[in-house]
């Protein structure tokens, strides 16, 4: 089945509007996340930071955005919460305000930690709901979801070049418009997920059985371990490029901050191409093959 037929098949699913809302939410969330690294050149100039301090900011942000994801996943596995996505966006909104207004290193660190915490809340929960809504088309559903994030992450630097770079870091507050749009996009997701949780609770109560893991505990740990290694290796170079690419372009080629953001946009948007292709290919030829390739 070619991609157009797959898209028509998934569009016919009852949960397709939820998948679109999830992609939109992921897009707006990752747009806000990308603002942090895109503003680094201005932040360095405004506060007189060195590269070690920029690296510390990146470290705190990445630790918050990554370490708390399994914590969030574990908590919501035990206690599912239909408003988990808006809760994460609230953290991101607070962090964006702090990032725009703080003029001290501790304030910036608190800001990026809060933004990262919002990301750590949204990603595992939104990915879970995407998998549930995708049914048998999980690969393609995840692609739609991930492409939303890739697109948002790519246009973030472009918007920073247009909105923030010419006027100053305080204009980051304009990105609160994206927060409002994200809350609006999350509304149908929360309704759908609430109905799903209620239905599942009734089914479990009627049968008296809990849902079982598809693999044994040992196989699950090994599988997740391999995926962690793959993701860790990927984000080592992705985070490095996103953090320092603009500085390299400015120093090596003498381009403006706005022009460097456009180059960063080209880099990040290219990831969406591979993401969109990976889902349908995984559905047809196997997800393990796509992962290893």
MISEBA-186415 format. One record per atom (N, C-alpha, C, O): x, y, z; residue in three letters. Coordinates in steps of 0.1 Angstrom, whole numbers, plus 5000, padded with zeros to 4 digits. Example, Ala and Ser with C-alpha at 12.3 -4.5 7.8 and 13.67 -1.06 7.14 Angstrom:
513249435078ALA/512349555078ALA/513249675078ALA/514249675085ALA/512849785071SER/513749895071SER/512950005079SER/513450115080SER/
***
This chain:
500849885000UNK/500050005000UNK/500950125000UNK/501850145008UNK/500750224991UNK/501550344990UNK/501150445001UNK/500150425008UNK/501950555001UNK/501650645012UNK/500350715011UNK/499650735021UNK/499850744999UNK/498550814997UNK/497450725003UNK/496550775009UNK/497550595000UNK/496550505005UNK/496550485020UNK/495550475027UNK/497750485026UNK/497950485040UNK/497350605047UNK/496650595057UNK/497550725040UNK/497050845046UNK/495550845045UNK/494850895054UNK/494950795034UNK/493450785033UNK/492950685044UNK/491850715049UNK/493650585046UNK/493250485056UNK/493150545070UNK/492250525078UNK/494250615073UNK/494350675087UNK/493350785088UNK/492850815099UNK/493050855077UNK/492150965078UNK/490750915080UNK/489850995085UNK/490450795076UNK/489150735078UNK/488950685093UNK/487750655096UNK/489950685101UNK/489850635115UNK/489050745123UNK/489250865121UNK/488250695132UNK/487450785141UNK/488350885149UNK/487950995152UNK/489550835152UNK/490450915161UNK/491451005153UNK/492351065158UNK/491151015140UNK/492051095131UNK/492151245136UNK/493251305136UNK/490951305139UNK/491051445144UNK/491951455157UNK/492551565159UNK/491951355165UNK/492751355177UNK/494251355173UNK/495051425179UNK/494551275163UNK/495951265158UNK/496451405153UNK/497551445155UNK/495551465145UNK/495851605140UNK/496151695152UNK/497051785152UNK/495251685162UNK/495451775174UNK/496751745181UNK/497351835186UNK/497051615182UNK/498351585188UNK/499551635180UNK/500451685186UNK/499451625167UNK/500551675159UNK/500651835161UNK/501751885161UNK/499551895161UNK/499552045163UNK/500052085177UNK/500852175178UNK/499652005187UNK/500252035200UNK/501752005201UNK/502452085207UNK/502151905195UNK/503551875194UNK/504351985187UNK/505452025191UNK/503752025176UNK/504352135168UNK/504552255177UNK/505652315177UNK/503552305184UNK/503552425191UNK/504452405204UNK/505152505207UNK/504452295210UNK/505352265221UNK/506852275217UNK/507652335223UNK/507152205206UNK/508552195202UNK/508952335196UNK/510152365196UNK/508052415191UNK/508352545186UNK/508852625198UNK/509852695198UNK/508152615210UNK/508452685222UNK/509852635227UNK/510652715232UNK/510052505227UNK/511252445231UNK/512452495223UNK/513552525229UNK/512252515210UNK/513352555201UNK/513752695203UNK/514852735199UNK/512852775209UNK/513152915212UNK/514452925221UNK/515253025219UNK/514552835230UNK/515652845240UNK/517052845233UNK/517752935235UNK/517252745225UNK/518552735218UNK/518752845207UNK/519852895204UNK/517552885201UNK/517652985190UNK/518053125196UNK/518653205189UNK/517753145209UNK/518053275215UNK/519453285221UNK/519953385225UNK/520153165221UNK/521553165227UNK/522453275222UNK/523053335231UNK/522553315209UNK/523453415205UNK/523153555212UNK/524053625216UNK/521853585213UNK/521353705220UNK/521653705235UNK/522053795241UNK/521353585240UNK/521553565255UNK/523053585258UNK/523453645268UNK/523953525250UNK/525353535252UNK/525853685251UNK/526653725259UNK/525253755242UNK/525653905240UNK/525053985251UNK/525754075256UNK/523753965255UNK/523154045265UNK/523754035279UNK/523954135286UNK/524153905282UNK/524553885296UNK/526053855297UNK/526553835308UNK/526753865285UNK/528253845286UNK/528653705290UNK/529553695297UNK/527853605285UNK/528153465289UNK/529253415281UNK/529553455270UNK/529953315286UNK/530953235278UNK/530353105274UNK/529253075278UNK/531153025266UNK/530552905261UNK/530352795272UNK/529452715271UNK/531152805283UNK/530952715294UNK/529552735300UNK/528852645304UNK/529152865302UNK/527852895307UNK/526752855298UNK/525652815303UNK/526952875285UNK/525952835275UNK/525752685276UNK/524652635276UNK/526852615278UNK/526852465279UNK/526152425292UNK/525352325292UNK/526252505303UNK/525552475315UNK/524052495313UNK/523252405318UNK/523652595306UNK/522252615304UNK/521652505296UNK/520552455299UNK/522452455286UNK/521952345278UNK/521852215286UNK/520952145285UNK/522852195295UNK/522852075304UNK/521652075312UNK/520951975313UNK/521352185319UNK/520152195328UNK/518852165320UNK/517952095325UNK/518752235309UNK/517552215301UNK/517452065296UNK/516352015297UNK/518452005291UNK/518351875286UNK/518151775297UNK/517351675296UNK/518751795309UNK/518551705320UNK/517051715325UNK/516451605327UNK/516551835325UNK/515151845329UNK/514151785319UNK/513251715323UNK/514451805306UNK/513651755296UNK/513651605294UNK/512751545288UNK/514751545298UNK/514951405296UNK/514851315308UNK/514051215308UNK/515451355319UNK/515451275331UNK/514051255337UNK/513751155342UNK/513251365336UNK/511951355342UNK/510951285333UNK/509851255338UNK/511251255320UNK/510251185312UNK/509951045317UNK/508751015318UNK/510850965321UNK/510450835327UNK/509750845340UNK/508950765344UNK/510050955348UNK/509350975360UNK/507851005357UNK/506950955364UNK/507651095348UNK/506351135344UNK/505551015338UNK/504450985342UNK/506250935330UNK/505650815324UNK/505250715335UNK/504150655334UNK/506050695345UNK/505750605356UNK/504550645364UNK/503750565367UNK/504550775367UNK/503450835375UNK/502150815368UNK/501150775374UNK/502150855355UNK/500850855348UNK/500450715344UNK/499350685340UNK/501450615344UNK/501050475342UNK/500250435354UNK/499250355353UNK/500650475366UNK/499950435378UNK/498650515380UNK/497650465385UNK/498750645377UNK/497550735379UNK/497250815366UNK/497650925366UNK/496650755356UNK/496350825344UNK/495550955346UNK/494650955355UNK/495951065339UNK/495351195342UNK/495051255328UNK/495951275320UNK/493751285325UNK/493351335312UNK/493851475309UNK/493951515298UNK/494251555320UNK/494751685318UNK/496251695319UNK/496751805322UNK/496951585316UNK/498351585318UNK/499051685308UNK/500051745311UNK/498551685295UNK/499151775285UNK/499051925288UNK/500051995287UNK/497851975292UNK/497752115296UNK/498652145308UNK/499252255310UNK/498852045318UNK/499652065329UNK/501152095325UNK/501752175330UNK/501552015315UNK/502952035310UNK/503052165303UNK/504152225304UNK/502052205295UNK/502152335288UNK/502152455298UNK/502752555295UNK/501552435310UNK/501552545320UNK/503052565324UNK/503452675326UNK/503752455326UNK/505152465330UNK/505952535319UNK/506852625322UNK/505752495307UNK/506452565296UNK/506152715295UNK/507052795293UNK/504852755297UNK/504552895297UNK/505252975307UNK/505753085305UNK/505252915320UNK/505952985331UNK/507453005327UNK/508053105329UNK/508052895322UNK/509452895318UNK/509753005307UNK/510753065308UNK/508853015297UNK/509053115286UNK/509053255292UNK/509853335288UNK/508153285301UNK/508053415307UNK/509353445315UNK/509953555314UNK/509853345323UNK/511053365331UNK/512253385321UNK/513153465324UNK/512253315310UNK/513353315301UNK/513453455294UNK/514553505292UNK/512253515291UNK/512253645285UNK/512653755294UNK/513153855290UNK/512353735307UNK/512453855317UNK/513753845326UNK/514153945331UNK/514353725327UNK/515453705337UNK/516753765331UNK/516953755319UNK/517453825340UNK/518753885336UNK/519853835345UNK/520953895345UNK/519653725351UNK/520653665360UNK/520853525356UNK/519953455351UNK/522053465358UNK/522253325354UNK/521353235362UNK/520853135356UNK/521153245375UNK/520253155382UNK/518853165377UNK/518153065376UNK/518353285373UNK/517053305367UNK/516853225354UNK/515853165352UNK/517953235346UNK/517853165333UNK/517853015335UNK/517152945328UNK/518652965344UNK/518652825347UNK/517352775352UNK/516852665348UNK/516652855361UNK/515352815365UNK/514352815354UNK/513452725353UNK/514452915345UNK/513652925333UNK/513752805324UNK/512752745321UNK/514952765320UNK/515152655311UNK/514752525318UNK/514352425311UNK/514952515331UNK/514552395338UNK/513052375338UNK/512552265336UNK/512352485339UNK/510852485339UNK/510352445325UNK/509452365324UNK/510952505315UNK/510552475301UNK/510852325298UNK/510052255292UNK/511952275303UNK/512352135301UNK/511352045308UNK/510951935303UNK/510852085320UNK/509952005327UNK/508551995320UNK/507951895320UNK/508252105313UNK/506952105305UNK/507152005293UNK/506251935290UNK/508352005287UNK/508551905276UNK/508551765281UNK/508051675275UNK/509151745293UNK/509151605299UNK/507851555302UNK/507551435302UNK/506851645305UNK/505551605308UNK/504751575295UNK/504051475294UNK/504951655285UNK/504151645273UNK/504551525264UNK/503651455260UNK/505851505262UNK/506251405252UNK/505851265256UNK/505251195247UNK/506051205268UNK/505651075270UNK/504151055270UNK/503650955265UNK/503351155275UNK/501951145275UNK/501351155261UNK/500451085257UNK/501851255253UNK/501351275240UNK/501651155231UNK/500851115223UNK/502851095233UNK/503250975226UNK/502350855229UNK/501950775221UNK/502050845242UNK/501050735246UNK/499750755240UNK/499250655234UNK/499150875240UNK/497850895234UNK/497850875219UNK/496950825213UNK/498950915213UNK/499150885198UNK/499150745195UNK/498450695185UNK/499850665203UNK/499850515201UNK/498450455203UNK/498050375195UNK/497650505213UNK/496350455215UNK/495450495203UNK/494550415199UNK/495550625199UNK/494650665188UNK/494950615175UNK/494150605166UNK/496250565173UNK/496650515160UNK/496250375157UNK/496250335146UNK/495850295168UNK/495350165166UNK/496350075159UNK/497550065163UNK/495950015147UNK/496849935140UNK/497750015131UNK/498749955125UNK/497550145130UNK/498450225122UNK/499450305131UNK/499550425129UNK/499950245140UNK/500750315150UNK/502050375144UNK/502450485148UNK/502650315135UNK/503850365128UNK/503550495121UNK/504250595123UNK/502550495113UNK/502150625106UNK/501650725116UNK/501950845114UNK/500850685126UNK/500350775136UNK/501550845143UNK/501550965145UNK/502550765147UNK/503750825153UNK/504450925144UNK/505051025148UNK/504450885131UNK/505150975121UNK/504451115120UNK/505051215120UNK/503051105120UNK/502251235119UNK/502551315132UNK/502751435131UNK/502651245143UNK/502951315156UNK/504351375156UNK/504451485160UNK/505351295152UNK/506651345152UNK/506951455142UNK/507751545145UNK/506351445130UNK/506551545120UNK/505951685126UNK/506551785123UNK/504951675133UNK/504451805140UNK/505551865149UNK/505751985148UNK/506151785157UNK/507251835165UNK/508451885157UNK/509051985160UNK/508851805147UNK/509951845138UNK/509651985131UNK/510552065131UNK/508451995127UNK/508052125120UNK/508152235130UNK/508652345127UNK/507552215142UNK/507552325152UNK/508952365156UNK/509352475157UNK/509852255158UNK/511252285161UNK/511952355150UNK/512952425153UNK/511552335138UNK/512252405127UNK/511852545125UNK/512652635122UNK/510552575127UNK/510052715125UNK/510352805137UNK/510352925136UNK/510652745148UNK/511052825160UNK/512152925157UNK/512053045160UNK/513352875152UNK/514452965149UNK/514053065139UNK/514553185139UNK/513253025129UNK/512853125119UNK/512053235125UNK/512253355122UNK/511053205134UNK/510253305141UNK/511153395150UNK/510953515151UNK/512153335156UNK/513053405165UNK/513753515156UNK/513953625161UNK/514253475144UNK/514953565135UNK/514053685131UNK/514553795129UNK/512753655130UNK/511753765126UNK/511253845138UNK/511253965137UNK/510953785149UNK/510253845160UNK/511253895170UNK/511054005176UNK/512253815174UNK/513053845185UNK/514453915182UNK/514754015188UNK/515153855172UNK/516453905169UNK/516554055166UNK/517454125171UNK/515654115159UNK/515754255156UNK/515454345168UNK/515754465168UNK/514754295178UNK/514154385189UNK/514654355203UNK/514654445211UNK/515054235206UNK/515554195219UNK/514854085225UNK/513754035221UNK/515454025236UNK/514953905241UNK/513553915248UNK/512853815249UNK/513154035252UNK/511854045259UNK/510754005249UNK/509653975253UNK/511054015236UNK/510053985226UNK/509753835225UNK/508853785218UNK/510453755233UNK/510153615234UNK/508753595240UNK/508053495238UNK/508253695247UNK/506953695253UNK/505853675242UNK/504753625245UNK/506153715230UNK/505153695219UNK/504853555217UNK/503753515211UNK/505753465221UNK/505553325219UNK/504453265228UNK/504053145227UNK/503953345237UNK/502853305246UNK/501553285237UNK/500653215241UNK/501553345225UNK/500453315216UNK/500453175212UNK/499353115211UNK/501653115211UNK/501652965208UNK/501152885219UNK/500552775217UNK/501352935231UNK/500852865243UNK/499352855243UNK/498752755245UNK/498752975240UNK/497252985239UNK/496752885228UNK/495752815230UNK/497352885217UNK/496952795206UNK/497152655210UNK/496252565206UNK/498152625217UNK/498352485222UNK/497352435231UNK/496852325230UNK/496952525240UNK/495752485249UNK/494552455241UNK/493752365245UNK/494252535231UNK/493152515223UNK/493252385215UNK/492252315214UNK/494352355210UNK/494552225203UNK/494452105212UNK/494051995208UNK/494752125225UNK/494752015234UNK/493351975239UNK/493051865245UNK/492352065237UNK/491052045242UNK/490351915237UNK/489951835245UNK/490351885223UNK/489751755219UNK/490551635223UNK/490051525225UNK/491851655225UNK/492751545230UNK/492251505244UNK/492151385247UNK/492151605253UNK/491751575267UNK/490351505267UNK/490151415275UNK/489451555259UNK/488151495259UNK/488151345254UNK/487551265261UNK/488951325244UNK/489051185238UNK/489751095248UNK/489250985251UNK/490751145255UNK/491551055264UNK/490751035277UNK/490850925282UNK/489951135281UNK/489151115293UNK/488051005290UNK/487850915298UNK/487451005278UNK/486450905274UNK/487150765273UNK/486650665278UNK/488450765268UNK/489150635267UNK/489450575281UNK/489250455283UNK/489850665290UNK/490150615304UNK/488950565311UNK/488950465318UNK/487850625309UNK/486550585315UNK/486150445309UNK/485750365316UNK/486250435296UNK/485850305289UNK/486750195294UNK/486350085297UNK/488150225294UNK/489050115299UNK/488750075313UNK/488849965317UNK/488450175322UNK/488250145336UNK/486950055337UNK/486949965345UNK/485950085329UNK/484749995329UNK/485049855324UNK/484549765330UNK/485849845314UNK/486249715309UNK/487049635319UNK/486749515321UNK/488049695325UNK/488849635335UNK/487949585347UNK/488149485353UNK/487049675351UNK/486149645362UNK/485249535359UNK/484949445367UNK/484749525346UNK/483849415342UNK/484549285342UNK/483949185346UNK/485749275337UNK/486449155335UNK/487249115347UNK/487548995349UNK/487649215355UNK/488449185367UNK/489949155363UNK/490649105372UNK/490349185351UNK/491749155347UNK/492449285343UNK/491749375338UNK/493649295346UNK/494449405342UNK/495149375328UNK/495249265324UNK/495549485321UNK/496249465309UNK/497649415311UNK/498249445320UNK/498049315302UNK/499249255304UNK/500349305294UNK/499949355283UNK/501549305298UNK/502649345290UNK/502849245278UNK/502649125280UNK/503149295266UNK/503249205254UNK/504549125255UNK/504649015249UNK/505549165262UNK/506849095264UNK/507049065278UNK/506449125287UNK/508048975281UNK/508348945294UNK/509149065300UNK/509549145293UNK/509349065313UNK/510049175320UNK/511449185315UNK/511949295312UNK/512149075313UNK/513549075309UNK/513649125294UNK/514449205291UNK/512749075286UNK/512749125272UNK/512449275271UNK/512949345263UNK/511549315279UNK/511149455279UNK/512349545283UNK/512549645277UNK/513049505294UNK/514149585298UNK/515249585288UNK/515849695286UNK/515549475281UNK/516549465271UNK/516149555259UNK/517049635254UNK/514949545255UNK/514449625244UNK/514549775246UNK/515049855238UNK/514049815258UNK/514149955262UNK/515550005263UNK/515850115260UNK/516449915268UNK/517849945270UNK/518549985256UNK/519250075255UNK/518249905246UNK/518749925233UNK/518250055227UNK/518950135221UNK/516950085229UNK/516350205224UNK/516950325231UNK/517250435225UNK/517250315244UNK/517850425251UNK/519250455246UNK/519550575244UNK/519950355243UNK/521350375237UNK/521250445224UNK/522050535221UNK/520350405215UNK/520150465202UNK/519750615203UNK/520250695197UNK/518750635212UNK/518250775214UNK/519350865220UNK/519550975216UNK/520150805230UNK/521250885236UNK/522250925226UNK/522751035226UNK/522650825217UNK/523650855207UNK/523150965197UNK/523951045193UNK/521850955194UNK/521351055184UNK/521351195190UNK/521751285184UNK/520951205203UNK/520751345208UNK/522051405213UNK/522151525215UNK/523151325214UNK/524451385216UNK/524751485205UNK/525151595208UNK/524651435193UNK/525051525182UNK/523951625178UNK/524151735173UNK/522651585180UNK/521551675177UNK/521551795186UNK/521451905182UNK/521751765199UNK/521851875209UNK/523051965207UNK/522952085208UNK/524151905203UNK/525351975201UNK/525252075189UNK/525552195190UNK/524652025178UNK/524452105166UNK/523452215169UNK/523752335165UNK/522352185175UNK/521352285178UNK/521852395187UNK/521452515186UNK/522752365196UNK/523252455206UNK/524352545200UNK/524352665203UNK/525252495192UNK/526452565187UNK/526452595172UNK/527452665168UNK/525552545165UNK/525552565150UNK/525552715147UNK/526352765139UNK/524652795154UNK/524552935151UNK/525853005154UNK/526253095147UNK/526452975166UNK/527653035169UNK/528753015159UNK/529553105156UNK/528852895154UNK/529852855144UNK/529652935131UNK/530652995126UNK/528352945127UNK/528153025115UNK/528453165116UNK/529053225107UNK/528153225128UNK/528453365130UNK/529953395130UNK/530453485125UNK/530653305137UNK/532053325139UNK/532853295126UNK/533753365122UNK/532453185119UNK/533253135108UNK/532953215095UNK/533753245087UNK/531653255093UNK/531253315081UNK/530753465083UNK/530453535073UNK/530753515095UNK/530453645098UNK/528953685094UNK/528753805091UNK/528053595095UNK/526653625091UNK/525953685103UNK/526453675115UNK/524753745101UNK/523953805112UNK/523253695120UNK/523253575116UNK/522753735132UNK/522053645140UNK/520753595133UNK/520453475134UNK/520153685126UNK/518853645119UNK/519253535108UNK/518453445106UNK/520353565101UNK/520753465090UNK/521053335096UNK/520753225090UNK/521753335108UNK/522053205114UNK/520853125118UNK/520853005118UNK/519753195122UNK/518553125126UNK/517853065114UNK/517252955115UNK/518053125102UNK/517453065090UNK/518252935087UNK/517652845082UNK/519552945088UNK/520352815086UNK/519952705096UNK/519952595092UNK/519752745108UNK/519252645118UNK/517952595114UNK/517652475116UNK/517052675109UNK/515752625104UNK/515952525093UNK/515252415094UNK/516852545084UNK/517052445073UNK/517552315079UNK/517152205074UNK/518452325089UNK/518952195095UNK/517852115102UNK/517751995100UNK/517052185110UNK/516052115118UNK/514852065109UNK/514351955112UNK/514452145099UNK/513352105091UNK/513651975083UNK/512751905079UNK/514951955080UNK/515351835073UNK/515051705080UNK/514851605074UNK/514951715094UNK/514651595101UNK/513251545099UNK/512951425101UNK/512351645095UNK/510951605093UNK/510851505081UNK/509951425081UNK/511651525072UNK/511651435060UNK/511851295063UNK/511051205059UNK/512851265071UNK/513151125075UNK/512051075084UNK/511750955084UNK/511551165093UNK/510551115102UNK/509251075095UNK/508650975098UNK/508851155085UNK/507651125078UNK/507750995070UNK/506850925069UNK/508950975065UNK/509150845057UNK/509250725066UNK/508850615062UNK/509850745078UNK/510050635087UNK/508850555092UNK/508850435092UNK/507750625094UNK/506550555099UNK/505950465089UNK/505750345092UNK/505550505077UNK/505050415067UNK/505950305064UNK/505550185062UNK/507250335063UNK/508250225059UNK/508250125071UNK/508350005068UNK/508150175083UNK/508150075095UNK/506949995095UNK/506949875098UNK/505750055091UNK/504549975091UNK/504649865080UNK/504049755082UNK/505349885069UNK/505349795058UNK/506449695060UNK/506249575058UNK/507649735064UNK/508849645064UNK/509349615078UNK/510149525079UNK/508749675088UNK/509149635102UNK/509849755108UNK/510749815103UNK/509449785121UNK/509949895128UNK/511449875132UNK/512249965133UNK/511749745135UNK/513149715139UNK/514149755128UNK/515149805131UNK/513749715116UNK/514549745104UNK/514849895103UNK/515949945101UNK/513749975104UNK/513850125103UNK/514750175114UNK/515650265112UNK/514550125127UNK/515450175138UNK/516850145136UNK/517650235137UNK/517250025131UNK/518649995130UNK/519250065118UNK/520450115118UNK/518450085107UNK/519050155095UNK/519250305099UNK/519650375091UNK/
***
